[in-house]
Amino acid sequence: MEENKMGTMPVGKLLYSMALPMIISMMVQALYNIVDSMYVSRISEAALTAVSLVFPIQNLMIAIATGTGVGINALLSRALGAKQFDKADKAAQHGVFLGIVSSLVIMVLMFFLASPFMSVQTDDPVIHDGGVVYLRICCCVSIGLFVQITMERLLASTGRTNLTMISQLAGAIINIIMDPVMIFGYGPFPEMGIAGAAAATVLGQCIGALIGIWLNHHYNHEISLTRIPFRIDPGFIREVYAIAVPSIVMVSIGSLMTFGMNMILMQQLNSPTGAAVFGVYFKLNSIIFMPVFGLNNAMVPIIAYNYGARHKARIKQTIRDSVIFGEAVMLIGFGFFQLMPDRLLAIFNASEEMTAIGTHALRVISLSFLFAGICVVLSSVMQAMGKAFYSMITSIARQLVILLPSAWILAKLSGLDAVWWSFDIAEIASLLLMTAFYRRTKKQLIDPLPE
């Protein structure tokens, strides 16, 4: 077979041609998260708070799906670069298998644990009951999420990011269209309230999954799910999770951090409005971070492929171009959060109290954007090079060792307005740590490659 374009096309053109479709699709994904919360906020602020408290579990599901995808992606792209086509097919098969198993585990666990999870965070019955309904629907039909992400990762592994865009766009557009229809009840659909928001979400994910399966079957010919017989290989699964587990932990830590911040805001500070602001921030910041994540999703298979093919110059240029793009996006996001935080909050039907709290919060937290671009890109470089453990350590340090203790101390000393500075403190520390890890990895793995 001819060499894949990831080893031949000029790096700049390759990176942006692969990244652009993923950026567009992930921006639409971020948009539907915002639209979802926007319509929920029209129900009540309590409903918005409920969705915000549920976010850690949603993020955990995404962590498991995308983290497993990172392991499959890295092994598959590296196998293609080394012309090991049977191993590439094996990676694809195990990716689908692990995605389905993960969704079944989540479904069983969260059906029983949804209510206790909400009870820990709030004793408000309206917030509690709304969160339980939303969470159970999202988790019990999570197979759509897991299969959709798996299919998109298989397409991205062979450089077909334009096709991943189709799958993601279809799911996101269905969600955006069906949100108001199922929440407020239009046409033949009854008014479902917060349950309608969850139903629209899983409907979009299931349709995206079906489209992803079809696209892989018809267009992704470098890998096949049926070319070799599928046999569960525990050794191969361990190899997948050697890369995937640090990535899963790294994203899951975000769930733990979000849960911890919600506890600080709801229990220590007794501020449901503060928790709603925190949830809104996560929806808004996804618009800023999603372009960088889209670039990273294109960058990981490029670096993994060229590491397998021993193309040193292409690896270095990919990293350099990605860091420049990431920082440029973060600067734009910083500008929006500084100049128009009140207008951003108005999207979510914010009350006067929520606007006052949120304006200060968005301006303070967005200072961390200035440092985040470099750290996010270098973290993905570690994953592509098989050093995901470094990314995990950095994420643990940022969100658990530094951010949560800082938030607790600042809340204790100075109240709600001071809590938001913990994000800036944590981001500066994580950038210093990740830079040290990158220099070590570069010296060990990249520098020894032939020029």
C-alpha positions in Angstrom: 0.0 0.0 0.0 1.1 3.6 -0.7 2.2 5.6 2.3 -0.5 7.5 4.1 -0.7 11.3 3.5 0.4 11.7 7.2 3.9 10.8 6.1 4.0 12.7 2.8 1.9 15.8 2.7 3.6 19.1 3.8 3.1 19.4 7.5 1.4 22.8 7.6 -1.1 21.8 5.0 -1.6 18.4 6.5 -2.2 19.7 10.0 -4.7 22.3 9.1 -6.5 20.2 6.5 -7.0 17.5 9.1 -7.7 19.9 11.9 -10.2 22.2 10.2 -13.1 19.6 9.9 -12.5 18.5 13.5 -12.5 22.1 14.7 -15.7 22.8 12.9 -17.4 19.7 14.2 -16.2 20.2 17.8 -17.3 23.9 17.7 -20.7 22.7 16.8 -20.5 20.1 19.7 -19.7 23.0 22.0 -22.5 25.0 20.5 -25.0 22.3 21.2 -23.8 22.1 24.9 -24.5 25.9 25.1 -27.9 25.6 23.4 -28.8 22.7 25.7 -28.1 24.8 28.8 -29.7 27.9 27.2 -33.0 26.1 26.8 -32.7 24.5 30.2 -32.2 27.9 31.8 -35.6 28.9 30.3 -37.2 26.3 32.6 -35.6 27.7 35.7 -32.3 28.5 37.4 -32.8 25.4 39.5 -32.9 23.3 36.3 -29.7 25.0 35.1 -28.1 24.2 38.4 -29.2 20.6 38.2 -27.6 20.2 34.8 -24.4 21.8 36.1 -24.3 19.3 39.0 -24.7 16.4 36.6 -21.8 17.6 34.4 -19.1 15.6 36.3 -20.7 12.3 35.3 -21.2 13.4 31.7 -17.6 14.4 31.6 -16.6 11.0 33.1 -18.3 9.2 30.2 -16.6 11.4 27.7 -13.3 10.7 29.5 -13.7 7.0 29.2 -14.7 7.1 25.6 -12.1 9.6 24.4 -9.3 8.1 26.6 -9.9 4.7 25.1 -10.0 6.3 21.7 -6.6 7.9 22.4 -5.1 4.5 23.1 -6.6 3.0 20.0 -5.7 6.0 17.9 -2.1 6.0 18.9 -1.6 2.2 18.4 -3.5 2.2 15.1 -1.7 5.2 13.6 1.7 3.9 14.7 0.9 0.5 13.2 0.0 2.1 9.9 3.2 4.1 9.9 5.2 0.9 10.5 3.1 -0.9 7.8 1.7 -3.4 10.3 -1.8 -3.6 8.8 -3.1 -6.6 10.8 -2.2 -4.9 14.1 -4.1 -1.8 12.8 -7.2 -3.9 12.2 -6.8 -5.5 15.6 -6.7 -2.1 17.2 -9.9 -1.0 15.4 -11.8 -4.2 16.5 -10.8 -3.8 20.2 -11.8 -0.1 20.1 -15.4 -1.0 19.2 -15.5 -3.9 21.7 -14.1 -1.7 24.6 -16.6 1.1 23.7 -19.6 -1.2 23.9 -18.5 -2.8 27.2 -17.8 0.6 28.8 -21.3 1.9 27.9 -22.9 -1.2 29.5 -21.0 -0.7 32.7 -21.9 3.0 32.9 -25.6 2.1 32.2 -25.9 -0.4 35.1 -23.9 1.7 37.6 -25.5 5.1 37.1 -29.1 3.8 37.0 -28.6 2.9 40.7 -26.2 5.7 41.7 -27.8 8.7 40.1 -29.9 9.6 43.1 -27.1 9.2 45.8 -24.8 11.3 43.5 -27.3 14.2 43.5 -28.1 13.8 47.2 -24.5 14.4 48.2 -24.5 17.8 46.5 -27.9 19.2 47.3 -31.0 18.8 49.5 -33.2 21.0 47.2 -35.8 18.5 45.9 -36.3 20.4 42.6 -32.6 20.4 41.8 -32.2 16.8 43.0 -35.1 15.3 41.0 -34.2 17.2 37.8 -30.6 16.0 38.0 -31.6 12.4 38.6 -33.9 12.3 35.6 -31.3 14.0 33.3 -28.5 11.7 34.5 -30.4 8.4 34.1 -31.5 9.1 30.6 -27.9 10.2 29.5 -26.3 7.2 31.1 -28.8 4.4 30.2 -28.5 5.3 26.5 -24.8 6.1 26.6 -24.0 3.5 23.9 -24.6 6.2 21.3 -21.9 8.4 22.9 -19.3 5.5 23.1 -19.9 4.2 19.6 -19.9 7.6 18.0 -16.6 8.6 19.6 -15.1 5.2 18.7 -16.1 5.6 15.1 -14.8 9.1 14.9 -11.4 8.0 16.3 -11.1 5.3 13.7 -11.6 7.8 11.0 -9.2 10.2 12.5 -6.5 7.5 12.9 -6.3 7.2 9.1 -6.4 11.0 8.5 -10.1 11.1 7.4 -11.1 13.9 9.7 -13.4 15.4 7.1 -15.6 12.3 7.6 -15.5 12.6 11.4 -16.9 16.1 10.9 -20.0 14.6 9.2 -20.7 12.3 12.1 -20.2 14.9 14.7 -22.2 17.6 12.9 -25.1 15.3 12.3 -25.4 14.4 16.0 -25.0 18.0 17.1 -27.5 19.4 14.7 -30.1 16.8 15.7 -29.6 17.8 19.3 -29.8 21.5 18.6 -33.1 21.0 16.6 -34.7 18.6 19.0 -33.8 20.5 22.3 -36.7 23.0 22.2 -39.0 20.5 20.6 -38.6 17.9 23.3 -38.2 20.4 26.2 -41.2 22.5 25.5 -43.3 20.1 23.5 -43.9 21.1 19.8 -45.8 19.2 17.2 -46.4 15.5 18.2 -43.9 15.7 21.1 -45.1 16.2 24.6 -43.6 18.8 26.9 -40.8 16.9 28.8 -38.9 19.6 30.5 -35.4 18.7 31.7 -36.0 15.1 30.5 -36.5 16.4 27.0 -33.0 18.0 27.1 -31.5 14.6 28.0 -33.5 12.8 25.4 -32.4 15.2 22.7 -28.8 14.7 23.7 -28.9 10.9 23.4 -30.9 11.0 20.2 -28.2 13.1 18.6 -25.5 10.7 19.9 -27.2 7.6 18.5 -27.7 9.1 15.1 -24.1 10.3 15.0 -23.0 6.7 16.0 -25.0 5.1 13.1 -23.5 7.6 10.6 -20.0 6.9 12.0 -20.5 3.2 11.4 -21.6 3.7 7.9 -18.7 6.1 7.1 -16.1 3.6 8.4 -17.7 0.8 6.4 -17.8 2.6 3.1 -14.8 4.9 3.2 -12.2 3.8 5.8 -10.5 1.1 3.7 -7.1 1.2 5.4 -8.6 -0.6 8.3 -11.3 -3.2 8.6 -13.4 -4.6 11.4 -14.0 -7.9 9.5 -10.7 -8.5 7.6 -9.3 -10.6 10.4 -11.2 -12.7 12.9 -11.9 -10.9 16.2 -10.5 -12.6 19.3 -10.3 -10.8 22.6 -6.6 -10.3 23.3 -6.0 -9.4 27.0 -2.4 -8.5 26.2 -3.5 -6.1 23.5 -6.1 -4.6 25.8 -3.4 -4.0 28.4 -1.3 -2.3 25.6 -4.3 -0.1 24.7 -4.9 0.9 28.3 -1.3 1.6 29.0 -1.9 4.6 26.8 -5.6 5.1 27.5 -5.7 4.9 31.3 -3.6 8.0 31.9 -5.7 9.9 29.3 -8.9 8.6 31.0 -7.7 9.6 34.4 -6.5 13.0 33.1 -10.0 13.8 31.8 -11.8 12.1 34.7 -9.9 14.3 37.0 -11.9 17.1 35.5 -15.0 15.4 36.7 -13.6 15.1 40.2 -12.5 18.7 40.1 -16.0 19.8 39.0 -17.6 17.8 41.7 -15.3 19.3 44.3 -15.9 22.8 43.1 -19.7 22.2 43.2 -19.3 21.0 46.7 -17.4 24.1 47.7 -20.0 26.3 46.0 -23.1 24.5 47.2 -22.1 23.3 50.7 -19.2 25.5 52.0 -20.5 28.8 50.4 -24.2 27.8 50.1 -24.4 29.4 46.6 -26.5 27.6 44.1 -26.1 30.6 41.9 -22.4 30.3 42.1 -22.7 26.6 41.0 -24.9 27.7 38.1 -22.2 30.3 37.1 -19.6 27.6 37.3 -21.6 25.4 35.0 -22.1 28.2 32.6 -18.4 28.9 32.5 -17.7 25.3 31.5 -20.2 25.6 28.6 -18.7 28.9 27.5 -15.1 27.8 27.8 -15.8 24.8 25.6 -16.2 27.2 22.7 -12.7 28.5 23.3 -11.0 25.1 24.0 -12.8 23.0 21.4 -10.7 24.4 18.5 -7.5 23.5 20.3 -8.9 20.0 21.1 -9.9 19.7 17.5 -6.3 20.5 16.5 -5.0 18.1 19.0 -7.2 15.3 17.7 -5.6 15.9 14.3 -2.1 16.3 15.7 -2.0 13.0 17.7 -2.2 10.6 14.8 0.2 12.8 12.7 2.9 12.7 15.4 2.2 9.0 16.2 2.4 8.1 12.5 5.6 10.0 11.9 7.2 8.7 15.1 6.5 5.2 13.8 8.0 6.2 10.4 10.9 8.0 12.1 10.3 11.4 10.5 11.9 13.7 13.0 11.5 17.0 11.2 7.8 16.4 10.6 7.2 15.7 14.3 9.0 18.9 15.4 7.1 21.1 12.9 3.8 19.6 13.8 4.4 20.5 17.5 5.6 24.0 16.7 2.6 24.8 14.4 0.2 23.4 17.0 1.5 25.5 19.9 1.2 28.7 17.8 -2.4 27.9 16.8 -3.3 27.0 20.4 -2.0 30.2 21.9 -3.7 32.3 19.2 -7.1 30.7 20.0 -6.6 31.2 23.7 -5.8 34.9 23.2 -9.0 35.4 21.3 -11.0 33.7 24.0 -9.3 35.8 26.6 -10.4 38.9 24.8 -14.1 37.8 24.6 -14.2 36.9 28.3 -12.7 40.2 29.3 -14.7 42.5 27.1 -18.2 41.0 27.2 -18.8 38.7 30.1 -22.3 40.2 30.8 -23.4 39.5 27.2 -22.2 35.9 27.4 -24.1 35.4 30.7 -27.3 36.9 29.1 -27.4 33.9 26.8 -28.4 31.8 29.8 -31.2 34.1 31.1 -28.9 35.2 34.0 -30.5 37.1 36.9 -28.9 40.2 38.3 -27.2 38.2 41.0 -26.0 35.6 38.5 -24.7 38.4 36.2 -22.8 40.1 39.0 -21.2 36.9 40.2 -20.5 35.6 36.7 -18.9 38.8 35.3 -16.2 38.8 37.9 -15.8 35.0 37.6 -15.3 34.9 33.8 -12.8 37.8 33.8 -10.7 36.2 36.6 -10.8 32.6 35.2 -10.0 33.7 31.6 -6.6 34.9 32.7 -5.7 31.2 32.8 -6.3 31.0 29.1 -3.0 32.8 28.5 -1.1 29.8 29.8 -3.5 27.0 28.8 -2.8 26.9 25.1 0.8 25.6 25.4 -0.1 23.2 28.2 -3.0 21.6 26.3 -0.9 21.0 23.1 2.1 19.6 24.9 -0.2 17.3 26.9 -1.4 15.8 23.6 2.2 15.5 22.4 2.9 13.3 25.4 0.0 11.0 24.5 1.1 10.7 20.9 4.6 9.8 22.0 3.3 7.1 24.4 4.1 9.2 27.4 0.6 9.8 28.5 1.7 9.3 32.1 3.2 12.7 32.1 0.0 14.3 31.0 -1.8 12.5 33.8 0.6 13.7 36.4 0.2 17.3 35.2 -3.5 17.1 35.2 -3.6 15.6 38.7 -1.3 18.4 39.9 -3.4 21.1 38.2 -6.9 20.1 39.2 -6.5 18.1 42.5 -3.2 19.0 44.1 -3.4 22.8 43.4 -6.8 24.0 42.1 -9.2 22.4 44.7 -7.1 23.1 47.8 -6.6 26.7 46.5 -10.3 27.1 46.0 -11.1 25.8 49.4 -8.6 28.0 51.1 -9.6 31.1 49.1 -13.3 30.4 49.9 -12.5 30.1 53.6 -10.5 33.3 53.7 -12.2 35.6 51.3 -15.5 34.1 50.1 -17.0 33.5 46.6 -15.2 36.2 44.6 -11.8 34.9 45.6 -12.5 31.2 44.6 -12.1 31.9 40.9 -8.4 32.8 41.3 -7.6 29.2 42.0 -7.9 28.5 38.2 -5.1 30.9 37.4 -2.8 29.6 40.1 -3.3 26.0 38.9 -2.7 26.8 35.2 0.6 28.6 35.8 1.9 25.7 37.9 0.8 23.0 35.4 2.5 24.9 32.5 5.8 24.8 34.4 5.5 21.1 35.1 4.4 20.2 31.6 7.3 22.2 30.0 9.8 20.1 32.1 8.1 16.9 31.0 8.2 17.9 27.3 11.9 18.7 27.4 12.6 15.3 28.9 10.6 13.5 26.3 12.1 15.5 23.5 15.6 14.6 24.7 14.7 10.9 25.0 12.5 10.2 22.0 12.6 12.9 19.4 16.2 14.2 19.4 17.7 10.7 18.8 15.7 10.2 15.5 17.6 10.7 12.2 17.4 14.2 10.7 
